[in-house]
Amino acid sequence: MLYDDIADPESVTDEELRAEYLSELTAVIEAVGVDAVADATDIDRETIAAIAAGDEPTIEVSDAAAILATDDETPPEDAILLETRDHLLMGMTTAVLDVDTIAAEMDGMDAKQIQQKIEGRAPMTLAEFSRLNRFIASRQR
């Protein structure tokens, strides 16, 4: 799940981590069905079908949470989002990282953007989440 710990962040790339998350989404879509996921979420059917087909469309973490939440054995969307954000914040605390330190390592995102994304005040793509999550995890020792 999005908020699970990364066992060995040094052995996985951002892209591989994103692919793992997409694989989780694919499994849920296959189990629940493309139409059922589309009916239960605000995500367009084409995006859901693309994920199910193994494509890698740009998708936000909120959409990933919505897809995951369609599985009866998964927490609701809002709980997934809160847990995901909490996971990043707790990781930052454990690794003693602030947004300025993270921004120095992240091309294309400044400290304000990172803070807004982690807090849920700005949308975060699954690719951005993968980068942030792996980076934070790599600094936890």
Chimera marker file (.cmm) of the C-alpha trace (Angstrom):
<marker_set name="trace">
<marker id="1" x="0.000" y="0.000" z="0.000" r="1" g="1" b="0" radius="0.5"/>
<marker id="2" x="1.122" y="3.577" z="-0.518" r="1" g="1" b="0" radius="0.5"/>
<marker id="3" x="1.974" y="4.054" z="3.134" r="1" g="1" b="0" radius="0.5"/>
<marker id="4" x="3.931" y="0.832" z="3.646" r="1" g="1" b="0" radius="0.5"/>
<marker id="5" x="7.606" y="1.109" z="4.490" r="1" g="1" b="0" radius="0.5"/>
<marker id="6" x="10.088" y="0.625" z="1.693" r="1" g="1" b="0" radius="0.5"/>
<marker id="7" x="12.172" y="-2.377" z="2.756" r="1" g="1" b="0" radius="0.5"/>
<marker id="8" x="15.380" y="-1.293" z="1.018" r="1" g="1" b="0" radius="0.5"/>
<marker id="9" x="15.120" y="2.173" z="-0.531" r="1" g="1" b="0" radius="0.5"/>
<marker id="10" x="18.661" y="1.935" z="-1.903" r="1" g="1" b="0" radius="0.5"/>
<marker id="11" x="17.758" y="-1.101" z="-4.017" r="1" g="1" b="0" radius="0.5"/>
<marker id="12" x="14.764" y="0.456" z="-5.784" r="1" g="1" b="0" radius="0.5"/>
<marker id="13" x="14.535" y="3.436" z="-8.118" r="1" g="1" b="0" radius="0.5"/>
<marker id="14" x="11.795" y="6.041" z="-8.089" r="1" g="1" b="0" radius="0.5"/>
<marker id="15" x="10.454" y="4.571" z="-11.322" r="1" g="1" b="0" radius="0.5"/>
<marker id="16" x="10.431" y="1.022" z="-9.933" r="1" g="1" b="0" radius="0.5"/>
<marker id="17" x="8.595" y="2.201" z="-6.836" r="1" g="1" b="0" radius="0.5"/>
<marker id="18" x="6.011" y="3.989" z="-8.975" r="1" g="1" b="0" radius="0.5"/>
<marker id="19" x="5.617" y="0.811" z="-11.020" r="1" g="1" b="0" radius="0.5"/>
<marker id="20" x="5.000" y="-1.146" z="-7.800" r="1" g="1" b="0" radius="0.5"/>
<marker id="21" x="2.259" y="1.299" z="-6.819" r="1" g="1" b="0" radius="0.5"/>
<marker id="22" x="0.710" y="1.055" z="-10.274" r="1" g="1" b="0" radius="0.5"/>
<marker id="23" x="0.832" y="-2.732" z="-9.983" r="1" g="1" b="0" radius="0.5"/>
<marker id="24" x="-1.186" y="-2.491" z="-6.763" r="1" g="1" b="0" radius="0.5"/>
<marker id="25" x="-3.727" y="-0.325" z="-8.556" r="1" g="1" b="0" radius="0.5"/>
<marker id="26" x="-3.877" y="-2.780" z="-11.448" r="1" g="1" b="0" radius="0.5"/>
<marker id="27" x="-4.565" y="-5.658" z="-9.052" r="1" g="1" b="0" radius="0.5"/>
<marker id="28" x="-7.442" y="-3.759" z="-7.442" r="1" g="1" b="0" radius="0.5"/>
<marker id="29" x="-8.907" y="-2.759" z="-10.809" r="1" g="1" b="0" radius="0.5"/>
<marker id="30" x="-8.706" y="-6.357" z="-12.025" r="1" g="1" b="0" radius="0.5"/>
<marker id="31" x="-10.399" y="-7.615" z="-8.844" r="1" g="1" b="0" radius="0.5"/>
<marker id="32" x="-13.126" y="-4.958" z="-8.740" r="1" g="1" b="0" radius="0.5"/>
<marker id="33" x="-13.559" y="-4.286" z="-12.456" r="1" g="1" b="0" radius="0.5"/>
<marker id="34" x="-12.899" y="-1.227" z="-14.593" r="1" g="1" b="0" radius="0.5"/>
<marker id="35" x="-16.548" y="-0.163" z="-14.696" r="1" g="1" b="0" radius="0.5"/>
<marker id="36" x="-17.054" y="-0.641" z="-10.943" r="1" g="1" b="0" radius="0.5"/>
<marker id="37" x="-13.948" y="1.429" z="-10.159" r="1" g="1" b="0" radius="0.5"/>
<marker id="38" x="-15.075" y="4.141" z="-12.589" r="1" g="1" b="0" radius="0.5"/>
<marker id="39" x="-18.541" y="4.187" z="-11.021" r="1" g="1" b="0" radius="0.5"/>
<marker id="40" x="-17.132" y="4.384" z="-7.472" r="1" g="1" b="0" radius="0.5"/>
<marker id="41" x="-14.595" y="7.146" z="-8.189" r="1" g="1" b="0" radius="0.5"/>
<marker id="42" x="-14.349" y="10.454" z="-10.032" r="1" g="1" b="0" radius="0.5"/>
<marker id="43" x="-11.610" y="9.057" z="-12.271" r="1" g="1" b="0" radius="0.5"/>
<marker id="44" x="-12.385" y="8.765" z="-15.967" r="1" g="1" b="0" radius="0.5"/>
<marker id="45" x="-12.831" y="5.260" z="-17.299" r="1" g="1" b="0" radius="0.5"/>
<marker id="46" x="-10.032" y="5.686" z="-19.862" r="1" g="1" b="0" radius="0.5"/>
<marker id="47" x="-7.448" y="6.319" z="-17.146" r="1" g="1" b="0" radius="0.5"/>
<marker id="48" x="-8.646" y="3.321" z="-15.153" r="1" g="1" b="0" radius="0.5"/>
<marker id="49" x="-8.583" y="1.127" z="-18.257" r="1" g="1" b="0" radius="0.5"/>
<marker id="50" x="-5.079" y="2.364" z="-19.093" r="1" g="1" b="0" radius="0.5"/>
<marker id="51" x="-3.828" y="1.389" z="-15.645" r="1" g="1" b="0" radius="0.5"/>
<marker id="52" x="-5.509" y="-2.010" z="-15.961" r="1" g="1" b="0" radius="0.5"/>
<marker id="53" x="-3.808" y="-2.479" z="-19.348" r="1" g="1" b="0" radius="0.5"/>
<marker id="54" x="-0.389" y="-1.879" z="-17.805" r="1" g="1" b="0" radius="0.5"/>
<marker id="55" x="0.055" y="1.630" z="-19.130" r="1" g="1" b="0" radius="0.5"/>
<marker id="56" x="1.516" y="4.296" z="-16.888" r="1" g="1" b="0" radius="0.5"/>
<marker id="57" x="-0.728" y="7.358" z="-17.071" r="1" g="1" b="0" radius="0.5"/>
<marker id="58" x="-0.042" y="10.341" z="-14.875" r="1" g="1" b="0" radius="0.5"/>
<marker id="59" x="-2.168" y="9.827" z="-11.799" r="1" g="1" b="0" radius="0.5"/>
<marker id="60" x="-2.419" y="11.736" z="-8.549" r="1" g="1" b="0" radius="0.5"/>
<marker id="61" x="-2.042" y="10.133" z="-5.135" r="1" g="1" b="0" radius="0.5"/>
<marker id="62" x="-5.650" y="11.050" z="-4.367" r="1" g="1" b="0" radius="0.5"/>
<marker id="63" x="-6.782" y="9.069" z="-7.423" r="1" g="1" b="0" radius="0.5"/>
<marker id="64" x="-4.593" y="6.132" z="-6.392" r="1" g="1" b="0" radius="0.5"/>
<marker id="65" x="-6.214" y="6.215" z="-2.944" r="1" g="1" b="0" radius="0.5"/>
<marker id="66" x="-9.667" y="6.318" z="-4.529" r="1" g="1" b="0" radius="0.5"/>
<marker id="67" x="-8.860" y="3.259" z="-6.637" r="1" g="1" b="0" radius="0.5"/>
<marker id="68" x="-7.413" y="1.355" z="-3.691" r="1" g="1" b="0" radius="0.5"/>
<marker id="69" x="-10.469" y="2.219" z="-1.589" r="1" g="1" b="0" radius="0.5"/>
<marker id="70" x="-12.762" y="0.416" z="-4.033" r="1" g="1" b="0" radius="0.5"/>
<marker id="71" x="-11.445" y="-2.857" z="-2.623" r="1" g="1" b="0" radius="0.5"/>
<marker id="72" x="-13.651" y="-3.904" z="0.301" r="1" g="1" b="0" radius="0.5"/>
<marker id="73" x="-10.597" y="-4.986" z="2.301" r="1" g="1" b="0" radius="0.5"/>
<marker id="74" x="-8.912" y="-1.600" z="2.033" r="1" g="1" b="0" radius="0.5"/>
<marker id="75" x="-9.506" y="1.468" z="4.221" r="1" g="1" b="0" radius="0.5"/>
<marker id="76" x="-11.562" y="4.372" z="2.838" r="1" g="1" b="0" radius="0.5"/>
<marker id="77" x="-9.934" y="6.881" z="0.501" r="1" g="1" b="0" radius="0.5"/>
<marker id="78" x="-9.574" y="9.624" z="3.118" r="1" g="1" b="0" radius="0.5"/>
<marker id="79" x="-7.929" y="7.217" z="5.573" r="1" g="1" b="0" radius="0.5"/>
<marker id="80" x="-5.444" y="6.112" z="2.896" r="1" g="1" b="0" radius="0.5"/>
<marker id="81" x="-4.594" y="9.737" z="2.085" r="1" g="1" b="0" radius="0.5"/>
<marker id="82" x="-4.148" y="10.690" z="5.730" r="1" g="1" b="0" radius="0.5"/>
<marker id="83" x="-2.006" y="7.632" z="6.419" r="1" g="1" b="0" radius="0.5"/>
<marker id="84" x="0.100" y="8.323" z="3.335" r="1" g="1" b="0" radius="0.5"/>
<marker id="85" x="0.736" y="11.930" z="4.366" r="1" g="1" b="0" radius="0.5"/>
<marker id="86" x="1.422" y="10.876" z="7.945" r="1" g="1" b="0" radius="0.5"/>
<marker id="87" x="3.887" y="8.266" z="6.684" r="1" g="1" b="0" radius="0.5"/>
<marker id="88" x="5.864" y="10.947" z="4.823" r="1" g="1" b="0" radius="0.5"/>
<marker id="89" x="5.824" y="13.335" z="7.782" r="1" g="1" b="0" radius="0.5"/>
<marker id="90" x="6.872" y="10.636" z="10.241" r="1" g="1" b="0" radius="0.5"/>
<marker id="91" x="9.632" y="9.603" z="7.861" r="1" g="1" b="0" radius="0.5"/>
<marker id="92" x="10.859" y="13.176" z="7.738" r="1" g="1" b="0" radius="0.5"/>
<marker id="93" x="10.865" y="13.282" z="11.530" r="1" g="1" b="0" radius="0.5"/>
<marker id="94" x="12.754" y="10.008" z="11.848" r="1" g="1" b="0" radius="0.5"/>
<marker id="95" x="15.293" y="11.048" z="9.222" r="1" g="1" b="0" radius="0.5"/>
<marker id="96" x="15.508" y="14.586" z="10.667" r="1" g="1" b="0" radius="0.5"/>
<marker id="97" x="14.652" y="16.160" z="7.322" r="1" g="1" b="0" radius="0.5"/>
<marker id="98" x="12.970" y="19.447" z="6.596" r="1" g="1" b="0" radius="0.5"/>
<marker id="99" x="11.432" y="20.552" z="3.327" r="1" g="1" b="0" radius="0.5"/>
<marker id="100" x="14.428" y="22.747" z="2.490" r="1" g="1" b="0" radius="0.5"/>
<marker id="101" x="16.777" y="19.766" z="2.749" r="1" g="1" b="0" radius="0.5"/>
<marker id="102" x="14.466" y="17.656" z="0.606" r="1" g="1" b="0" radius="0.5"/>
<marker id="103" x="14.092" y="20.459" z="-1.959" r="1" g="1" b="0" radius="0.5"/>
<marker id="104" x="17.875" y="20.662" z="-2.342" r="1" g="1" b="0" radius="0.5"/>
<marker id="105" x="17.785" y="17.050" z="-3.575" r="1" g="1" b="0" radius="0.5"/>
<marker id="106" x="14.595" y="17.258" z="-5.669" r="1" g="1" b="0" radius="0.5"/>
<marker id="107" x="14.866" y="18.789" z="-9.115" r="1" g="1" b="0" radius="0.5"/>
<marker id="108" x="11.716" y="20.610" z="-10.109" r="1" g="1" b="0" radius="0.5"/>
<marker id="109" x="10.216" y="21.030" z="-6.630" r="1" g="1" b="0" radius="0.5"/>
<marker id="110" x="10.921" y="23.796" z="-4.182" r="1" g="1" b="0" radius="0.5"/>
<marker id="111" x="10.410" y="23.652" z="-0.418" r="1" g="1" b="0" radius="0.5"/>
<marker id="112" x="7.001" y="25.330" z="-0.538" r="1" g="1" b="0" radius="0.5"/>
<marker id="113" x="5.729" y="22.925" z="-3.202" r="1" g="1" b="0" radius="0.5"/>
<marker id="114" x="7.007" y="19.933" z="-1.253" r="1" g="1" b="0" radius="0.5"/>
<marker id="115" x="5.342" y="21.120" z="1.931" r="1" g="1" b="0" radius="0.5"/>
<marker id="116" x="2.039" y="21.759" z="0.169" r="1" g="1" b="0" radius="0.5"/>
<marker id="117" x="2.100" y="18.357" z="-1.505" r="1" g="1" b="0" radius="0.5"/>
<marker id="118" x="2.944" y="16.473" z="1.676" r="1" g="1" b="0" radius="0.5"/>
<marker id="119" x="0.251" y="18.313" z="3.610" r="1" g="1" b="0" radius="0.5"/>
<marker id="120" x="-2.316" y="17.677" z="0.880" r="1" g="1" b="0" radius="0.5"/>
<marker id="121" x="-2.809" y="21.330" z="0.011" r="1" g="1" b="0" radius="0.5"/>
<marker id="122" x="-1.500" y="20.768" z="-3.522" r="1" g="1" b="0" radius="0.5"/>
<marker id="123" x="-1.951" y="17.760" z="-5.769" r="1" g="1" b="0" radius="0.5"/>
<marker id="124" x="0.881" y="15.224" z="-5.852" r="1" g="1" b="0" radius="0.5"/>
<marker id="125" x="1.362" y="12.799" z="-8.699" r="1" g="1" b="0" radius="0.5"/>
<marker id="126" x="2.238" y="9.193" z="-8.011" r="1" g="1" b="0" radius="0.5"/>
<marker id="127" x="5.640" y="9.857" z="-9.597" r="1" g="1" b="0" radius="0.5"/>
<marker id="128" x="6.292" y="12.776" z="-7.210" r="1" g="1" b="0" radius="0.5"/>
<marker id="129" x="5.136" y="10.679" z="-4.279" r="1" g="1" b="0" radius="0.5"/>
<marker id="130" x="7.456" y="7.857" z="-5.303" r="1" g="1" b="0" radius="0.5"/>
<marker id="131" x="10.413" y="10.260" z="-5.467" r="1" g="1" b="0" radius="0.5"/>
<marker id="132" x="9.633" y="11.830" z="-2.117" r="1" g="1" b="0" radius="0.5"/>
<marker id="133" x="8.823" y="8.579" z="-0.373" r="1" g="1" b="0" radius="0.5"/>
<marker id="134" x="11.982" y="6.811" z="-1.578" r="1" g="1" b="0" radius="0.5"/>
<marker id="135" x="14.190" y="9.799" z="-0.797" r="1" g="1" b="0" radius="0.5"/>
<marker id="136" x="12.803" y="10.158" z="2.734" r="1" g="1" b="0" radius="0.5"/>
<marker id="137" x="13.082" y="6.408" z="3.312" r="1" g="1" b="0" radius="0.5"/>
<marker id="138" x="16.699" y="6.424" z="2.089" r="1" g="1" b="0" radius="0.5"/>
<marker id="139" x="17.591" y="8.958" z="4.780" r="1" g="1" b="0" radius="0.5"/>
<marker id="140" x="16.103" y="6.923" z="7.628" r="1" g="1" b="0" radius="0.5"/>
<marker id="141" x="18.747" y="4.849" z="9.340" r="1" g="1" b="0" radius="0.5"/>
<link id1="1" id2="2" r="1" g="1" b="0" radius="0.2"/>
<link id1="2" id2="3" r="1" g="1" b="0" radius="0.2"/>
<link id1="3" id2="4" r="1" g="1" b="0" radius="0.2"/>
<link id1="4" id2="5" r="1" g="1" b="0" radius="0.2"/>
<link id1="5" id2="6" r="1" g="1" b="0" radius="0.2"/>
<link id1="6" id2="7" r="1" g="1" b="0" radius="0.2"/>
<link id1="7" id2="8" r="1" g="1" b="0" radius="0.2"/>
<link id1="8" id2="9" r="1" g="1" b="0" radius="0.2"/>
<link id1="9" id2="10" r="1" g="1" b="0" radius="0.2"/>
<link id1="10" id2="11" r="1" g="1" b="0" radius="0.2"/>
<link id1="11" id2="12" r="1" g="1" b="0" radius="0.2"/>
<link id1="12" id2="13" r="1" g="1" b="0" radius="0.2"/>
<link id1="13" id2="14" r="1" g="1" b="0" radius="0.2"/>
<link id1="14" id2="15" r="1" g="1" b="0" radius="0.2"/>
<link id1="15" id2="16" r="1" g="1" b="0" radius="0.2"/>
<link id1="16" id2="17" r="1" g="1" b="0" radius="0.2"/>
<link id1="17" id2="18" r="1" g="1" b="0" radius="0.2"/>
<link id1="18" id2="19" r="1" g="1" b="0" radius="0.2"/>
<link id1="19" id2="20" r="1" g="1" b="0" radius="0.2"/>
<link id1="20" id2="21" r="1" g="1" b="0" radius="0.2"/>
<link id1="21" id2="22" r="1" g="1" b="0" radius="0.2"/>
<link id1="22" id2="23" r="1" g="1" b="0" radius="0.2"/>
<link id1="23" id2="24" r="1" g="1" b="0" radius="0.2"/>
<link id1="24" id2="25" r="1" g="1" b="0" radius="0.2"/>
<link id1="25" id2="26" r="1" g="1" b="0" radius="0.2"/>
<link id1="26" id2="27" r="1" g="1" b="0" radius="0.2"/>
<link id1="27" id2="28" r="1" g="1" b="0" radius="0.2"/>
<link id1="28" id2="29" r="1" g="1" b="0" radius="0.2"/>
<link id1="29" id2="30" r="1" g="1" b="0" radius="0.2"/>
<link id1="30" id2="31" r="1" g="1" b="0" radius="0.2"/>
<link id1="31" id2="32" r="1" g="1" b="0" radius="0.2"/>
<link id1="32" id2="33" r="1" g="1" b="0" radius="0.2"/>
<link id1="33" id2="34" r="1" g="1" b="0" radius="0.2"/>
<link id1="34" id2="35" r="1" g="1" b="0" radius="0.2"/>
<link id1="35" id2="36" r="1" g="1" b="0" radius="0.2"/>
<link id1="36" id2="37" r="1" g="1" b="0" radius="0.2"/>
<link id1="37" id2="38" r="1" g="1" b="0" radius="0.2"/>
<link id1="38" id2="39" r="1" g="1" b="0" radius="0.2"/>
<link id1="39" id2="40" r="1" g="1" b="0" radius="0.2"/>
<link id1="40" id2="41" r="1" g="1" b="0" radius="0.2"/>
<link id1="41" id2="42" r="1" g="1" b="0" radius="0.2"/>
<link id1="42" id2="43" r="1" g="1" b="0" radius="0.2"/>
<link id1="43" id2="44" r="1" g="1" b="0" radius="0.2"/>
<link id1="44" id2="45" r="1" g="1" b="0" radius="0.2"/>
<link id1="45" id2="46" r="1" g="1" b="0" radius="0.2"/>
<link id1="46" id2="47" r="1" g="1" b="0" radius="0.2"/>
<link id1="47" id2="48" r="1" g="1" b="0" radius="0.2"/>
<link id1="48" id2="49" r="1" g="1" b="0" radius="0.2"/>
<link id1="49" id2="50" r="1" g="1" b="0" radius="0.2"/>
<link id1="50" id2="51" r="1" g="1" b="0" radius="0.2"/>
<link id1="51" id2="52" r="1" g="1" b="0" radius="0.2"/>
<link id1="52" id2="53" r="1" g="1" b="0" radius="0.2"/>
<link id1="53" id2="54" r="1" g="1" b="0" radius="0.2"/>
<link id1="54" id2="55" r="1" g="1" b="0" radius="0.2"/>
<link id1="55" id2="56" r="1" g="1" b="0" radius="0.2"/>
<link id1="56" id2="57" r="1" g="1" b="0" radius="0.2"/>
<link id1="57" id2="58" r="1" g="1" b="0" radius="0.2"/>
<link id1="58" id2="59" r="1" g="1" b="0" radius="0.2"/>
<link id1="59" id2="60" r="1" g="1" b="0" radius="0.2"/>
<link id1="60" id2="61" r="1" g="1" b="0" radius="0.2"/>
<link id1="61" id2="62" r="1" g="1" b="0" radius="0.2"/>
<link id1="62" id2="63" r="1" g="1" b="0" radius="0.2"/>
<link id1="63" id2="64" r="1" g="1" b="0" radius="0.2"/>
<link id1="64" id2="65" r="1" g="1" b="0" radius="0.2"/>
<link id1="65" id2="66" r="1" g="1" b="0" radius="0.2"/>
<link id1="66" id2="67" r="1" g="1" b="0" radius="0.2"/>
<link id1="67" id2="68" r="1" g="1" b="0" radius="0.2"/>
<link id1="68" id2="69" r="1" g="1" b="0" radius="0.2"/>
<link id1="69" id2="70" r="1" g="1" b="0" radius="0.2"/>
<link id1="70" id2="71" r="1" g="1" b="0" radius="0.2"/>
<link id1="71" id2="72" r="1" g="1" b="0" radius="0.2"/>
<link id1="72" id2="73" r="1" g="1" b="0" radius="0.2"/>
<link id1="73" id2="74" r="1" g="1" b="0" radius="0.2"/>
<link id1="74" id2="75" r="1" g="1" b="0" radius="0.2"/>
<link id1="75" id2="76" r="1" g="1" b="0" radius="0.2"/>
<link id1="76" id2="77" r="1" g="1" b="0" radius="0.2"/>
<link id1="77" id2="78" r="1" g="1" b="0" radius="0.2"/>
<link id1="78" id2="79" r="1" g="1" b="0" radius="0.2"/>
<link id1="79" id2="80" r="1" g="1" b="0" radius="0.2"/>
<link id1="80" id2="81" r="1" g="1" b="0" radius="0.2"/>
<link id1="81" id2="82" r="1" g="1" b="0" radius="0.2"/>
<link id1="82" id2="83" r="1" g="1" b="0" radius="0.2"/>
<link id1="83" id2="84" r="1" g="1" b="0" radius="0.2"/>
<link id1="84" id2="85" r="1" g="1" b="0" radius="0.2"/>
<link id1="85" id2="86" r="1" g="1" b="0" radius="0.2"/>
<link id1="86" id2="87" r="1" g="1" b="0" radius="0.2"/>
<link id1="87" id2="88" r="1" g="1" b="0" radius="0.2"/>
<link id1="88" id2="89" r="1" g="1" b="0" radius="0.2"/>
<link id1="89" id2="90" r="1" g="1" b="0" radius="0.2"/>
<link id1="90" id2="91" r="1" g="1" b="0" radius="0.2"/>
<link id1="91" id2="92" r="1" g="1" b="0" radius="0.2"/>
<link id1="92" id2="93" r="1" g="1" b="0" radius="0.2"/>
<link id1="93" id2="94" r="1" g="1" b="0" radius="0.2"/>
<link id1="94" id2="95" r="1" g="1" b="0" radius="0.2"/>
<link id1="95" id2="96" r="1" g="1" b="0" radius="0.2"/>
<link id1="96" id2="97" r="1" g="1" b="0" radius="0.2"/>
<link id1="97" id2="98" r="1" g="1" b="0" radius="0.2"/>
<link id1="98" id2="99" r="1" g="1" b="0" radius="0.2"/>
<link id1="99" id2="100" r="1" g="1" b="0" radius="0.2"/>
<link id1="100" id2="101" r="1" g="1" b="0" radius="0.2"/>
<link id1="101" id2="102" r="1" g="1" b="0" radius="0.2"/>
<link id1="102" id2="103" r="1" g="1" b="0" radius="0.2"/>
<link id1="103" id2="104" r="1" g="1" b="0" radius="0.2"/>
<link id1="104" id2="105" r="1" g="1" b="0" radius="0.2"/>
<link id1="105" id2="106" r="1" g="1" b="0" radius="0.2"/>
<link id1="106" id2="107" r="1" g="1" b="0" radius="0.2"/>
<link id1="107" id2="108" r="1" g="1" b="0" radius="0.2"/>
<link id1="108" id2="109" r="1" g="1" b="0" radius="0.2"/>
<link id1="109" id2="110" r="1" g="1" b="0" radius="0.2"/>
<link id1="110" id2="111" r="1" g="1" b="0" radius="0.2"/>
<link id1="111" id2="112" r="1" g="1" b="0" radius="0.2"/>
<link id1="112" id2="113" r="1" g="1" b="0" radius="0.2"/>
<link id1="113" id2="114" r="1" g="1" b="0" radius="0.2"/>
<link id1="114" id2="115" r="1" g="1" b="0" radius="0.2"/>
<link id1="115" id2="116" r="1" g="1" b="0" radius="0.2"/>
<link id1="116" id2="117" r="1" g="1" b="0" radius="0.2"/>
<link id1="117" id2="118" r="1" g="1" b="0" radius="0.2"/>
<link id1="118" id2="119" r="1" g="1" b="0" radius="0.2"/>
<link id1="119" id2="120" r="1" g="1" b="0" radius="0.2"/>
<link id1="120" id2="121" r="1" g="1" b="0" radius="0.2"/>
<link id1="121" id2="122" r="1" g="1" b="0" radius="0.2"/>
<link id1="122" id2="123" r="1" g="1" b="0" radius="0.2"/>
<link id1="123" id2="124" r="1" g="1" b="0" radius="0.2"/>
<link id1="124" id2="125" r="1" g="1" b="0" radius="0.2"/>
<link id1="125" id2="126" r="1" g="1" b="0" radius="0.2"/>
<link id1="126" id2="127" r="1" g="1" b="0" radius="0.2"/>
<link id1="127" id2="128" r="1" g="1" b="0" radius="0.2"/>
<link id1="128" id2="129" r="1" g="1" b="0" radius="0.2"/>
<link id1="129" id2="130" r="1" g="1" b="0" radius="0.2"/>
<link id1="130" id2="131" r="1" g="1" b="0" radius="0.2"/>
<link id1="131" id2="132" r="1" g="1" b="0" radius="0.2"/>
<link id1="132" id2="133" r="1" g="1" b="0" radius="0.2"/>
<link id1="133" id2="134" r="1" g="1" b="0" radius="0.2"/>
<link id1="134" id2="135" r="1" g="1" b="0" radius="0.2"/>
<link id1="135" id2="136" r="1" g="1" b="0" radius="0.2"/>
<link id1="136" id2="137" r="1" g="1" b="0" radius="0.2"/>
<link id1="137" id2="138" r="1" g="1" b="0" radius="0.2"/>
<link id1="138" id2="139" r="1" g="1" b="0" radius="0.2"/>
<link id1="139" id2="140" r="1" g="1" b="0" radius="0.2"/>
<link id1="140" id2="141" r="1" g="1" b="0" radius="0.2"/>
</marker_set>
